[in-house]
Amino acid sequence: MFFMWVTNIIFLKNINNIKNICNIACIKNICNMKVSLKMAFSILDGRLSTNIGDVYTMLNFIFSDSLYTHQLPYAMDRVKALNPYWFAFGLGVIAGIKSKHNTNDYNELMNIIDLEYEDFEIELGKIDEKIPFL
């Protein structure tokens, strides 16, 4: 129990550090698209939480492109591989929710996000990389 408490404190401290880095970057106008946590869940967790149009909107913004369906998996792989600070932050938030509520069940997570994180936003950043047409 003590280990879990210490882990949660370390997790929260790291999340705050990442959030401060994100805030500094956003002041410098590096990132500027805010989306709800529920919308971001699709690219953070990989399970569709709103609609596929939102995934296109987010990935098109991130890569400054107009992606085709067959490019989405590669684009997601690049986001995961590059792991930008805003993505790491979002992953940490989702992991914290899963840990706090001891669940990875999709329906439970959607209900929790709807009830407890309705106004929580993730600010997406840009990735300066061209996704090949393949």
N, CA, C and O atoms as CSV, one atom per row, in Angstrom:
chain,resi,resn,atom,element,x,y,z
A,1,MET,N,N,0.834,-1.191,0.000
A,1,MET,CA,C,0.000,0.000,0.000
A,1,MET,C,C,0.876,1.251,0.000
A,1,MET,O,O,0.600,2.196,-0.738
A,2,PHE,N,N,1.926,1.266,0.818
A,2,PHE,CA,C,2.817,2.425,0.880
A,2,PHE,C,C,3.473,2.657,-0.478
A,2,PHE,O,O,3.580,3.796,-0.933
A,3,PHE,N,N,3.921,1.554,-1.136
A,3,PHE,CA,C,4.557,1.665,-2.441
A,3,PHE,C,C,3.602,2.304,-3.452
A,3,PHE,O,O,4.013,3.152,-4.244
A,4,MET,N,N,2.328,1.896,-3.425
A,4,MET,CA,C,1.336,2.445,-4.349
A,4,MET,C,C,1.134,3.938,-4.095
A,4,MET,O,O,0.989,4.713,-5.041
A,5,TRP,N,N,1.122,4.342,-2.834
A,5,TRP,CA,C,0.952,5.744,-2.476
A,5,TRP,C,C,2.140,6.564,-2.971
A,5,TRP,O,O,1.956,7.641,-3.539
A,6,VAL,N,N,3.360,6.061,-2.760
A,6,VAL,CA,C,4.568,6.749,-3.219
A,6,VAL,C,C,4.583,6.811,-4.742
A,6,VAL,O,O,4.927,7.847,-5.310
A,7,THR,N,N,4.218,5.729,-5.407
A,7,THR,CA,C,4.167,5.699,-6.870
A,7,THR,C,C,3.201,6.746,-7.398
A,7,THR,O,O,3.509,7.439,-8.367
A,8,ASN,N,N,2.030,6.869,-6.770
A,8,ASN,CA,C,1.043,7.855,-7.207
A,8,ASN,C,C,1.570,9.275,-7.028
A,8,ASN,O,O,1.323,10.132,-7.877
A,9,ILE,N,N,2.287,9.539,-5.945
A,9,ILE,CA,C,2.856,10.874,-5.726
A,9,ILE,C,C,3.906,11.174,-6.792
A,9,ILE,O,O,3.936,12.276,-7.339
A,10,ILE,N,N,4.761,10.207,-7.089
A,10,ILE,CA,C,5.777,10.385,-8.129
A,10,ILE,C,C,5.099,10.611,-9.474
A,10,ILE,O,O,5.517,11.477,-10.243
A,11,PHE,N,N,4.055,9.838,-9.764
A,11,PHE,CA,C,3.301,9.975,-11.004
A,11,PHE,C,C,2.731,11.386,-11.123
A,11,PHE,O,O,2.868,12.021,-12.169
A,12,LEU,N,N,2.096,11.880,-10.068
A,12,LEU,CA,C,1.504,13.212,-10.101
A,12,LEU,C,C,2.560,14.288,-10.261
A,12,LEU,O,O,2.341,15.268,-10.972
A,13,LYS,N,N,3.714,14.119,-9.605
A,13,LYS,CA,C,4.795,15.095,-9.733
A,13,LYS,C,C,5.300,15.130,-11.175
A,13,LYS,O,O,5.524,16.209,-11.724
A,14,ASN,N,N,5.480,13.965,-11.790
A,14,ASN,CA,C,5.947,13.905,-13.172
A,14,ASN,C,C,4.914,14.499,-14.125
A,14,ASN,O,O,5.275,15.188,-15.079
A,15,ILE,N,N,3.637,14.239,-13.873
A,15,ILE,CA,C,2.579,14.805,-14.707
A,15,ILE,C,C,2.626,16.326,-14.627
A,15,ILE,O,O,2.497,17.000,-15.649
A,16,ASN,N,N,2.808,16.880,-13.423
A,16,ASN,CA,C,2.882,18.330,-13.272
A,16,ASN,C,C,4.092,18.897,-14.008
A,16,ASN,O,O,3.993,19.962,-14.617
A,17,ASN,N,N,5.229,18.210,-13.964
A,17,ASN,CA,C,6.411,18.664,-14.700
A,17,ASN,C,C,6.150,18.661,-16.202
A,17,ASN,O,O,6.503,19.615,-16.896
A,18,ILE,N,N,5.536,17.600,-16.705
A,18,ILE,CA,C,5.225,17.522,-18.133
A,18,ILE,C,C,4.235,18.622,-18.503
A,18,ILE,O,O,4.372,19.257,-19.548
A,19,LYS,N,N,3.239,18.850,-17.647
A,19,LYS,CA,C,2.248,19.886,-17.923
A,19,LYS,C,C,2.908,21.263,-17.960
A,19,LYS,O,O,2.549,22.091,-18.797
A,20,ASN,N,N,3.866,21.522,-17.068
A,20,ASN,CA,C,4.592,22.797,-17.086
A,20,ASN,C,C,5.377,22.954,-18.387
A,20,ASN,O,O,5.410,24.039,-18.967
A,21,ILE,N,N,6.004,21.881,-18.839
A,21,ILE,CA,C,6.738,21.921,-20.106
A,21,ILE,C,C,5.776,22.232,-21.245
A,21,ILE,O,O,6.084,23.033,-22.128
A,22,CYS,N,N,4.605,21.591,-21.219
A,22,CYS,CA,C,3.593,21.828,-22.253
A,22,CYS,C,C,3.147,23.288,-22.222
A,22,CYS,O,O,3.008,23.916,-23.272
A,23,ASN,N,N,2.921,23.831,-21.023
A,23,ASN,CA,C,2.490,25.224,-20.913
A,23,ASN,C,C,3.540,26.167,-21.474
A,23,ASN,O,O,3.197,27.130,-22.160
A,24,ILE,N,N,4.808,25.911,-21.198
A,24,ILE,CA,C,5.890,26.746,-21.733
A,24,ILE,C,C,5.911,26.649,-23.256
A,24,ILE,O,O,6.039,27.660,-23.947
A,25,ALA,N,N,5.785,25.438,-23.772
A,25,ALA,CA,C,5.796,25.248,-25.219
A,25,ALA,C,C,4.610,25.953,-25.874
A,25,ALA,O,O,4.750,26.532,-26.951
A,26,CYS,N,N,3.450,25.906,-25.232
A,26,CYS,CA,C,2.261,26.528,-25.808
A,26,CYS,C,C,2.375,28.041,-25.798
A,26,CYS,O,O,1.857,28.705,-26.696
A,27,ILE,N,N,3.042,28.594,-24.801
A,27,ILE,CA,C,3.276,30.030,-24.778
A,27,ILE,C,C,4.120,30.425,-25.994
A,27,ILE,O,O,3.945,31.507,-26.555
A,28,LYS,N,N,5.025,29.550,-26.388
A,28,LYS,CA,C,5.872,29.809,-27.552
A,28,LYS,C,C,5.155,29.434,-28.846
A,28,LYS,O,O,5.764,29.436,-29.915
A,29,ASN,N,N,3.863,29.111,-28.756
A,29,ASN,CA,C,2.997,28.812,-29.900
A,29,ASN,C,C,3.424,27.557,-30.661
A,29,ASN,O,O,3.249,27.479,-31.877
A,30,ILE,N,N,3.980,26.580,-29.954
A,30,ILE,CA,C,4.364,25.321,-30.579
A,30,ILE,C,C,3.147,24.396,-30.698
A,30,ILE,O,O,3.023,23.665,-31.681
A,31,CYS,N,N,2.273,24.421,-29.734
A,31,CYS,CA,C,1.076,23.590,-29.815
A,31,CYS,C,C,-0.144,24.475,-29.639
A,31,CYS,O,O,-0.103,25.449,-28.888
A,32,ASN,N,N,-1.216,24.146,-30.319
A,32,ASN,CA,C,-2.368,25.034,-30.237
A,32,ASN,C,C,-3.706,24.406,-30.605
A,32,ASN,O,O,-4.620,25.124,-31.011
A,33,MET,N,N,-3.846,23.118,-30.479
A,33,MET,CA,C,-5.145,22.496,-30.714
A,33,MET,C,C,-5.570,21.764,-29.450
A,33,MET,O,O,-4.987,20.742,-29.088
A,34,LYS,N,N,-6.582,22.291,-28.786
A,34,LYS,CA,C,-7.086,21.649,-27.582
A,34,LYS,C,C,-8.242,20.733,-27.944
A,34,LYS,O,O,-9.145,21.100,-28.696
A,35,VAL,N,N,-8.186,19.526,-27.387
A,35,VAL,CA,C,-9.274,18.562,-27.585
A,35,VAL,C,C,-9.648,17.985,-26.227
A,35,VAL,O,O,-8.843,17.974,-25.296
A,36,SER,N,N,-10.856,17.517,-26.134
A,36,SER,CA,C,-11.291,16.902,-24.883
A,36,SER,C,C,-10.506,15.616,-24.644
A,36,SER,O,O,-10.000,14.994,-25.578
A,37,LEU,N,N,-10.418,15.236,-23.382
A,37,LEU,CA,C,-9.741,13.985,-23.050
A,37,LEU,C,C,-10.432,12.817,-23.745
A,37,LEU,O,O,-9.776,11.876,-24.191
A,38,LYS,N,N,-11.761,12.880,-23.836
A,38,LYS,CA,C,-12.501,11.799,-24.486
A,38,LYS,C,C,-12.119,11.691,-25.962
A,38,LYS,O,O,-11.952,10.589,-26.485
A,39,MET,N,N,-11.982,12.831,-26.626
A,39,MET,CA,C,-11.586,12.811,-28.036
A,39,MET,C,C,-10.154,12.302,-28.179
A,39,MET,O,O,-9.871,11.482,-29.052
A,40,ALA,N,N,-9.257,12.780,-27.330
A,40,ALA,CA,C,-7.855,12.369,-27.395
A,40,ALA,C,C,-7.670,10.895,-27.059
A,40,ALA,O,O,-6.692,10.283,-27.489
A,41,PHE,N,N,-8.588,10.323,-26.301
A,41,PHE,CA,C,-8.507,8.916,-25.896
A,41,PHE,C,C,-8.277,8.011,-27.109
A,41,PHE,O,O,-7.542,7.028,-27.020
A,42,SER,N,N,-8.900,8.340,-28.234
A,42,SER,CA,C,-8.769,7.507,-29.440
A,42,SER,C,C,-7.323,7.351,-29.876
A,42,SER,O,O,-6.905,6.251,-30.236
A,43,ILE,N,N,-6.541,8.444,-29.849
A,43,ILE,CA,C,-5.148,8.324,-30.288
A,43,ILE,C,C,-4.227,7.946,-29.135
A,43,ILE,O,O,-3.128,7.440,-29.360
A,44,LEU,N,N,-4.664,8.185,-27.912
A,44,LEU,CA,C,-3.836,7.841,-26.754
A,44,LEU,C,C,-3.938,6.359,-26.409
A,44,LEU,O,O,-2.930,5.710,-26.131
A,45,ASP,N,N,-5.148,5.832,-26.428
A,45,ASP,CA,C,-5.386,4.449,-26.019
A,45,ASP,C,C,-5.517,3.507,-27.213
A,45,ASP,O,O,-5.202,2.320,-27.119
A,46,GLY,N,N,-5.984,4.048,-28.333
A,46,GLY,CA,C,-6.148,3.220,-29.526
A,46,GLY,C,C,-7.552,2.695,-29.728
A,46,GLY,O,O,-7.837,2.072,-30.751
A,47,ARG,N,N,-8.437,2.936,-28.770
A,47,ARG,CA,C,-9.831,2.512,-28.921
A,47,ARG,C,C,-10.661,3.747,-29.258
A,47,ARG,O,O,-10.543,4.776,-28.592
A,48,LEU,N,N,-11.488,3.651,-30.277
A,48,LEU,CA,C,-12.259,4.781,-30.776
A,48,LEU,C,C,-13.261,5.249,-29.730
A,48,LEU,O,O,-14.145,4.497,-29.318
A,49,SER,N,N,-13.111,6.503,-29.305
A,49,SER,CA,C,-13.952,7.017,-28.218
A,49,SER,C,C,-15.003,8.025,-28.685
A,49,SER,O,O,-15.971,8.275,-27.968
A,50,THR,N,N,-14.833,8.599,-29.855
A,50,THR,CA,C,-15.852,9.517,-30.379
A,50,THR,C,C,-16.215,9.045,-31.782
A,50,THR,O,O,-17.021,8.126,-31.928
A,51,ASN,N,N,-15.645,9.646,-32.807
A,51,ASN,CA,C,-15.897,9.151,-34.166
A,51,ASN,C,C,-14.606,9.236,-34.972
A,51,ASN,O,O,-13.669,9.939,-34.591
A,52,ILE,N,N,-14.567,8.527,-36.068
A,52,ILE,CA,C,-13.338,8.435,-36.857
A,52,ILE,C,C,-12.951,9.802,-37.434
A,52,ILE,O,O,-11.772,10.068,-37.667
A,53,GLY,N,N,-13.930,10.650,-37.659
A,53,GLY,CA,C,-13.637,12.004,-38.141
A,53,GLY,C,C,-12.747,12.769,-37.180
A,53,GLY,O,O,-11.905,13.560,-37.604
A,54,ASP,N,N,-12.932,12.534,-35.875
A,54,ASP,CA,C,-12.087,13.189,-34.874
A,54,ASP,C,C,-10.639,12.706,-34.966
A,54,ASP,O,O,-9.707,13.484,-34.759
A,55,VAL,N,N,-10.454,11.431,-35.275
A,55,VAL,CA,C,-9.097,10.887,-35.429
A,55,VAL,C,C,-8.425,11.563,-36.626
A,55,VAL,O,O,-7.267,11.971,-36.540
A,56,TYR,N,N,-9.148,11.681,-37.740
A,56,TYR,CA,C,-8.611,12.385,-38.904
A,56,TYR,C,C,-8.259,13.828,-38.539
A,56,TYR,O,O,-7.179,14.308,-38.885
A,57,THR,N,N,-9.160,14.519,-37.844
A,57,THR,CA,C,-8.935,15.917,-37.464
A,57,THR,C,C,-7.660,16.056,-36.637
A,57,THR,O,O,-6.835,16.928,-36.907
A,58,MET,N,N,-7.498,15.197,-35.632
A,58,MET,CA,C,-6.320,15.283,-34.769
A,58,MET,C,C,-5.034,14.958,-35.527
A,58,MET,O,O,-4.057,15.701,-35.440
A,59,LEU,N,N,-5.032,13.853,-36.267
A,59,LEU,CA,C,-3.807,13.457,-36.981
A,59,LEU,C,C,-3.480,14.431,-38.114
A,59,LEU,O,O,-2.307,14.700,-38.375
A,60,ASN,N,N,-4.491,14.956,-38.780
A,60,ASN,CA,C,-4.246,15.961,-39.815
A,60,ASN,C,C,-3.615,17.211,-39.211
A,60,ASN,O,O,-2.716,17.807,-39.804
A,61,PHE,N,N,-4.087,17.605,-38.031
A,61,PHE,CA,C,-3.493,18.753,-37.348
A,61,PHE,C,C,-2.045,18.446,-36.944
A,61,PHE,O,O,-1.135,19.231,-37.213
A,62,ILE,N,N,-1.852,17.306,-36.302
A,62,ILE,CA,C,-0.523,16.946,-35.782
A,62,ILE,C,C,0.517,16.945,-36.885
A,62,ILE,O,O,1.629,17.438,-36.692
A,63,PHE,N,N,0.165,16.393,-38.047
A,63,PHE,CA,C,1.126,16.274,-39.143
A,63,PHE,C,C,0.964,17.355,-40.215
A,63,PHE,O,O,1.656,17.320,-41.232
A,64,SER,N,N,0.069,18.303,-40.002
A,64,SER,CA,C,-0.177,19.379,-40.978
A,64,SER,C,C,-0.387,18.797,-42.372
A,64,SER,O,O,0.271,19.196,-43.333
A,65,ASP,N,N,-1.309,17.855,-42.464
A,65,ASP,CA,C,-1.525,17.121,-43.703
A,65,ASP,C,C,-3.003,16.773,-43.812
A,65,ASP,O,O,-3.787,17.057,-42.906
A,66,SER,N,N,-3.371,16.165,-44.912
A,66,SER,CA,C,-4.710,15.636,-45.100
A,66,SER,C,C,-4.542,14.147,-45.401
A,66,SER,O,O,-4.394,13.742,-46.554
A,67,LEU,N,N,-4.569,13.358,-44.354
A,67,LEU,CA,C,-4.227,11.944,-44.455
A,67,LEU,C,C,-5.365,11.117,-45.038
A,67,LEU,O,O,-6.543,11.444,-44.889
A,68,TYR,N,N,-4.974,10.029,-45.711
A,68,TYR,CA,C,-5.917,9.046,-46.209
A,68,TYR,C,C,-6.018,7.904,-45.197
A,68,TYR,O,O,-5.157,7.740,-44.333
A,69,THR,N,N,-7.073,7.134,-45.325
A,69,THR,CA,C,-7.343,6.052,-44.377
A,69,THR,C,C,-6.147,5.121,-44.216
A,69,THR,O,O,-5.796,4.755,-43.094
A,70,HIS,N,N,-5.523,4.736,-45.312
A,70,HIS,CA,C,-4.411,3.787,-45.238
A,70,HIS,C,C,-3.173,4.377,-44.568
A,70,HIS,O,O,-2.259,3.631,-44.216
A,71,GLN,N,N,-3.117,5.705,-44.380
A,71,GLN,CA,C,-1.980,6.347,-43.732
A,71,GLN,C,C,-2.142,6.441,-42.213
A,71,GLN,O,O,-1.165,6.686,-41.507
A,72,LEU,N,N,-3.354,6.251,-41.706
A,72,LEU,CA,C,-3.604,6.430,-40.276
A,72,LEU,C,C,-2.761,5.511,-39.393
A,72,LEU,O,O,-2.177,5.990,-38.422
A,73,PRO,N,N,-2.671,4.212,-39.687
A,73,PRO,CA,C,-1.846,3.359,-38.815
A,73,PRO,C,C,-0.386,3.797,-38.771
A,73,PRO,O,O,0.231,3.780,-37.706
A,74,TYR,N,N,0.173,4.187,-39.914
A,74,TYR,CA,C,1.560,4.643,-39.943
A,74,TYR,C,C,1.712,5.940,-39.150
A,74,TYR,O,O,2.677,6.110,-38.406
A,75,ALA,N,N,0.755,6.853,-39.314
A,75,ALA,CA,C,0.793,8.119,-38.564
A,75,ALA,C,C,0.746,7.849,-37.061
A,75,ALA,O,O,1.487,8.465,-36.296
A,76,MET,N,N,-0.111,6.945,-36.645
A,76,MET,CA,C,-0.196,6.611,-35.216
A,76,MET,C,C,1.104,5.971,-34.722
A,76,MET,O,O,1.554,6.254,-33.611
A,77,ASP,N,N,1.700,5.115,-35.541
A,77,ASP,CA,C,2.981,4.508,-35.173
A,77,ASP,C,C,4.053,5.574,-34.988
A,77,ASP,O,O,4.877,5.474,-34.079
A,78,ARG,N,N,4.048,6.593,-35.842
A,78,ARG,CA,C,5.036,7.677,-35.732
A,78,ARG,C,C,4.815,8.497,-34.465
A,78,ARG,O,O,5.774,8.875,-33.791
A,79,VAL,N,N,3.553,8.772,-34.142
A,79,VAL,CA,C,3.265,9.522,-32.904
A,79,VAL,C,C,3.787,8.730,-31.708
A,79,VAL,O,O,4.453,9.284,-30.833
A,80,LYS,N,N,3.486,7.445,-31.676
A,80,LYS,CA,C,3.934,6.601,-30.564
A,80,LYS,C,C,5.459,6.529,-30.491
A,80,LYS,O,O,6.035,6.610,-29.405
A,81,ALA,N,N,6.108,6.377,-31.633
A,81,ALA,CA,C,7.569,6.249,-31.659
A,81,ALA,C,C,8.248,7.552,-31.238
A,81,ALA,O,O,9.236,7.524,-30.504
A,82,LEU,N,N,7.731,8.682,-31.692
A,82,LEU,CA,C,8.332,9.973,-31.353
A,82,LEU,C,C,7.965,10.416,-29.938
A,82,LEU,O,O,8.711,11.160,-29.302
A,83,ASN,N,N,6.820,9.957,-29.454
A,83,ASN,CA,C,6.351,10.216,-28.091
A,83,ASN,C,C,6.548,11.681,-27.657
A,83,ASN,O,O,7.245,11.947,-26.678
A,84,PRO,N,N,5.934,12.626,-28.384
A,84,PRO,CA,C,6.084,14.031,-27.984
A,84,PRO,C,C,5.521,14.264,-26.582
A,84,PRO,O,O,4.706,13.478,-26.097
A,85,TYR,N,N,5.956,15.340,-25.936
A,85,TYR,CA,C,5.597,15.610,-24.537
A,85,TYR,C,C,4.087,15.608,-24.313
A,85,TYR,O,O,3.630,15.098,-23.291
A,86,TRP,N,N,3.302,16.160,-25.231
A,86,TRP,CA,C,1.853,16.224,-25.051
A,86,TRP,C,C,1.230,14.828,-25.135
A,86,TRP,O,O,0.226,14.553,-24.478
A,87,PHE,N,N,1.828,13.946,-25.949
A,87,PHE,CA,C,1.351,12.570,-26.049
A,87,PHE,C,C,1.685,11.815,-24.761
A,87,PHE,O,O,0.845,11.097,-24.218
A,88,ALA,N,N,2.919,11.983,-24.280
A,88,ALA,CA,C,3.328,11.347,-23.023
A,88,ALA,C,C,2.457,11.825,-21.869
A,88,ALA,O,O,2.070,11.033,-21.010
A,89,PHE,N,N,2.152,13.110,-21.850
A,89,PHE,CA,C,1.274,13.660,-20.821
A,89,PHE,C,C,-0.097,12.996,-20.869
A,89,PHE,O,O,-0.622,12.561,-19.844
A,90,GLY,N,N,-0.674,12.920,-22.071
A,90,GLY,CA,C,-1.997,12.298,-22.234
A,90,GLY,C,C,-1.998,10.834,-21.834
A,90,GLY,O,O,-2.934,10.360,-21.190
A,91,LEU,N,N,-0.940,10.113,-22.218
A,91,LEU,CA,C,-0.822,8.707,-21.812
A,91,LEU,C,C,-0.780,8.588,-20.294
A,91,LEU,O,O,-1.381,7.683,-19.715
A,92,GLY,N,N,-0.064,9.513,-19.656
A,92,GLY,CA,C,0.022,9.514,-18.199
A,92,GLY,C,C,-1.323,9.773,-17.545
A,92,GLY,O,O,-1.662,9.153,-16.537
A,93,VAL,N,N,-2.082,10.686,-18.118
A,93,VAL,CA,C,-3.418,10.977,-17.576
A,93,VAL,C,C,-4.307,9.740,-17.680
A,93,VAL,O,O,-4.970,9.362,-16.713
A,94,ILE,N,N,-4.318,9.114,-18.851
A,94,ILE,CA,C,-5.137,7.901,-19.051
A,94,ILE,C,C,-4.670,6.789,-18.114
A,94,ILE,O,O,-5.494,6.110,-17.501
A,95,ALA,N,N,-3.358,6.599,-17.998
A,95,ALA,CA,C,-2.823,5.570,-17.090
A,95,ALA,C,C,-3.226,5.865,-15.650
A,95,ALA,O,O,-3.558,4.950,-14.896
A,96,GLY,N,N,-3.198,7.128,-15.270
A,96,GLY,CA,C,-3.610,7.510,-13.914
A,96,GLY,C,C,-5.074,7.194,-13.648
A,96,GLY,O,O,-5.426,6.727,-12.565
A,97,ILE,N,N,-5.922,7.446,-14.631
A,97,ILE,CA,C,-7.361,7.143,-14.486
A,97,ILE,C,C,-7.556,5.635,-14.370
A,97,ILE,O,O,-8.313,5.163,-13.521
A,98,LYS,N,N,-6.869,4.882,-15.230
A,98,LYS,CA,C,-6.985,3.418,-15.177
A,98,LYS,C,C,-6.530,2.889,-13.824
A,98,LYS,O,O,-7.158,1.996,-13.255
A,99,SER,N,N,-5.441,3.439,-13.315
A,99,SER,CA,C,-4.898,3.003,-12.030
A,99,SER,C,C,-5.816,3.408,-10.871
A,99,SER,O,O,-6.114,2.598,-9.993
A,100,LYS,N,N,-6.253,4.648,-10.877
A,100,LYS,CA,C,-7.103,5.160,-9.797
A,100,LYS,C,C,-8.389,4.356,-9.670
A,100,LYS,O,O,-8.850,4.070,-8.565
A,101,HIS,N,N,-8.964,3.993,-10.817
A,101,HIS,CA,C,-10.248,3.280,-10.816
A,101,HIS,C,C,-10.088,1.780,-11.025
A,101,HIS,O,O,-11.074,1.047,-11.100
A,102,ASN,N,N,-8.844,1.332,-11.118
A,102,ASN,CA,C,-8.529,-0.084,-11.265
A,102,ASN,C,C,-9.346,-0.744,-12.385
A,102,ASN,O,O,-9.977,-1.783,-12.192
A,103,THR,N,N,-9.312,-0.106,-13.559
A,103,THR,CA,C,-10.058,-0.662,-14.683
A,103,THR,C,C,-9.381,-0.319,-16.003
A,103,THR,O,O,-8.712,0.706,-16.131
A,104,ASN,N,N,-9.565,-1.186,-16.965
A,104,ASN,CA,C,-9.188,-0.932,-18.344
A,104,ASN,C,C,-10.387,-1.211,-19.247
A,104,ASN,O,O,-10.257,-1.271,-20.470
A,105,ASP,N,N,-11.555,-1.380,-18.629
A,105,ASP,CA,C,-12.781,-1.643,-19.368
A,105,ASP,C,C,-13.212,-0.381,-20.110
A,105,ASP,O,O,-13.347,0.687,-19.511
A,106,TYR,N,N,-13.425,-0.513,-21.404
A,106,TYR,CA,C,-13.752,0.627,-22.248
A,106,TYR,C,C,-14.979,1.389,-21.748
A,106,TYR,O,O,-14.923,2.607,-21.578
A,107,ASN,N,N,-16.072,0.691,-21.515
A,107,ASN,CA,C,-17.310,1.357,-21.086
A,107,ASN,C,C,-17.141,2.063,-19.745
A,107,ASN,O,O,-17.643,3.171,-19.558
A,108,GLU,N,N,-16.445,1.433,-18.824
A,108,GLU,CA,C,-16.192,2.066,-17.528
A,108,GLU,C,C,-15.350,3.327,-17.698
A,108,GLU,O,O,-15.641,4.359,-17.094
A,109,LEU,N,N,-14.312,3.241,-18.518
A,109,LEU,CA,C,-13.448,4.407,-18.742
A,109,LEU,C,C,-14.220,5.558,-19.390
A,109,LEU,O,O,-14.036,6.716,-19.014
A,110,MET,N,N,-15.075,5.248,-20.355
A,110,MET,CA,C,-15.873,6.300,-21.008
A,110,MET,C,C,-16.806,6.965,-19.996
A,110,MET,O,O,-16.967,8.185,-20.013
A,111,ASN,N,N,-17.418,6.173,-19.117
A,111,ASN,CA,C,-18.293,6.743,-18.083
A,111,ASN,C,C,-17.501,7.618,-17.112
A,111,ASN,O,O,-17.956,8.698,-16.734
A,112,ILE,N,N,-16.338,7.160,-16.716
A,112,ILE,CA,C,-15.494,7.930,-15.789
A,112,ILE,C,C,-15.074,9.249,-16.434
A,112,ILE,O,O,-15.162,10.306,-15.809
A,113,ILE,N,N,-14.622,9.184,-17.678
A,113,ILE,CA,C,-14.201,10.404,-18.378
A,113,ILE,C,C,-15.379,11.354,-18.539
A,113,ILE,O,O,-15.228,12.561,-18.352
A,114,ASP,N,N,-16.554,10.825,-18.886
A,114,ASP,CA,C,-17.750,11.672,-19.023
A,114,ASP,C,C,-18.123,12.348,-17.716
A,114,ASP,O,O,-18.515,13.515,-17.711
A,115,LEU,N,N,-18.006,11.631,-16.612
A,115,LEU,CA,C,-18.442,12.164,-15.316
A,115,LEU,C,C,-17.391,13.012,-14.615
A,115,LEU,O,O,-17.719,14.049,-14.038
A,116,GLU,N,N,-16.128,12.584,-14.657
A,116,GLU,CA,C,-15.099,13.229,-13.848
A,116,GLU,C,C,-14.118,14.102,-14.630
A,116,GLU,O,O,-13.428,14.935,-14.043
A,117,TYR,N,N,-14.054,13.918,-15.936
A,117,TYR,CA,C,-13.050,14.630,-16.735
A,117,TYR,C,C,-13.683,15.321,-17.942
A,117,TYR,O,O,-13.033,15.507,-18.971
A,118,GLU,N,N,-14.934,15.693,-17.812
A,118,GLU,CA,C,-15.682,16.280,-18.924
A,118,GLU,C,C,-14.997,17.527,-19.496
A,118,GLU,O,O,-14.998,17.730,-20.710
A,119,ASP,N,N,-14.417,18.357,-18.633
A,119,ASP,CA,C,-13.800,19.609,-19.073
A,119,ASP,C,C,-12.281,19.520,-19.238
A,119,ASP,O,O,-11.636,20.515,-19.567
A,120,PHE,N,N,-11.714,18.350,-19.014
A,120,PHE,CA,C,-10.265,18.174,-19.117
A,120,PHE,C,C,-9.861,18.174,-20.589
A,120,PHE,O,O,-10.450,17.456,-21.397
A,121,GLU,N,N,-8.858,18.979,-20.933
A,121,GLU,CA,C,-8.411,19.060,-22.317
A,121,GLU,C,C,-6.941,18.674,-22.451
A,121,GLU,O,O,-6.133,18.870,-21.542
A,122,ILE,N,N,-6.632,18.127,-23.599
A,122,ILE,CA,C,-5.255,17.828,-23.979
A,122,ILE,C,C,-4.918,18.781,-25.120
A,122,ILE,O,O,-5.686,18.922,-26.071
A,123,GLU,N,N,-3.779,19.425,-25.017
A,123,GLU,CA,C,-3.358,20.340,-26.070
A,123,GLU,C,C,-2.374,19.615,-26.976
A,123,GLU,O,O,-1.249,19.310,-26.581
A,124,LEU,N,N,-2.818,19.346,-28.195
A,124,LEU,CA,C,-2.007,18.613,-29.159
A,124,LEU,C,C,-0.945,19.515,-29.763
A,124,LEU,O,O,-1.147,20.720,-29.916
A,125,GLY,N,N,0.169,18.927,-30.098
A,125,GLY,CA,C,1.246,19.662,-30.750
A,125,GLY,C,C,1.460,19.160,-32.167
A,125,GLY,O,O,0.804,18.228,-32.631
A,126,LYS,N,N,2.381,19.796,-32.820
A,126,LYS,CA,C,2.725,19.446,-34.198
A,126,LYS,C,C,3.912,18.488,-34.225
A,126,LYS,O,O,4.769,18.505,-33.341
A,127,ILE,N,N,3.936,17.664,-35.246
A,127,ILE,CA,C,5.103,16.827,-35.538
A,127,ILE,C,C,5.526,17.193,-36.948
A,127,ILE,O,O,4.755,17.068,-37.899
A,128,ASP,N,N,6.744,17.640,-37.064
A,128,ASP,CA,C,7.266,18.097,-38.340
A,128,ASP,C,C,7.818,16.911,-39.132
A,128,ASP,O,O,9.027,16.700,-39.225
A,129,GLU,N,N,6.891,16.156,-39.693
A,129,GLU,CA,C,7.273,14.964,-40.457
A,129,GLU,C,C,6.192,14.718,-41.486
A,129,GLU,O,O,5.007,14.903,-41.208
A,130,LYS,N,N,6.587,14.309,-42.655
A,130,LYS,CA,C,5.648,14.000,-43.724
A,130,LYS,C,C,5.325,12.506,-43.666
A,130,LYS,O,O,6.230,11.674,-43.599
A,131,ILE,N,N,4.042,12.172,-43.692
A,131,ILE,CA,C,3.607,10.771,-43.707
A,131,ILE,C,C,3.616,10.317,-45.163
A,131,ILE,O,O,2.941,10.926,-45.993
A,132,PRO,N,N,4.361,9.264,-45.495
A,132,PRO,CA,C,4.416,8.805,-46.891
A,132,PRO,C,C,3.067,8.260,-47.346
A,132,PRO,O,O,2.292,7.727,-46.551
A,133,PHE,N,N,2.807,8.405,-48.639
A,133,PHE,CA,C,1.537,7.931,-49.197
A,133,PHE,C,C,1.449,6.410,-49.173
A,133,PHE,O,O,0.352,5.859,-49.083
A,134,LEU,N,N,2.572,5.733,-49.251
A,134,LEU,CA,C,2.676,4.259,-49.245
A,134,LEU,C,C,1.867,3.695,-50.373
A,134,LEU,O,O,1.817,2.477,-50.549
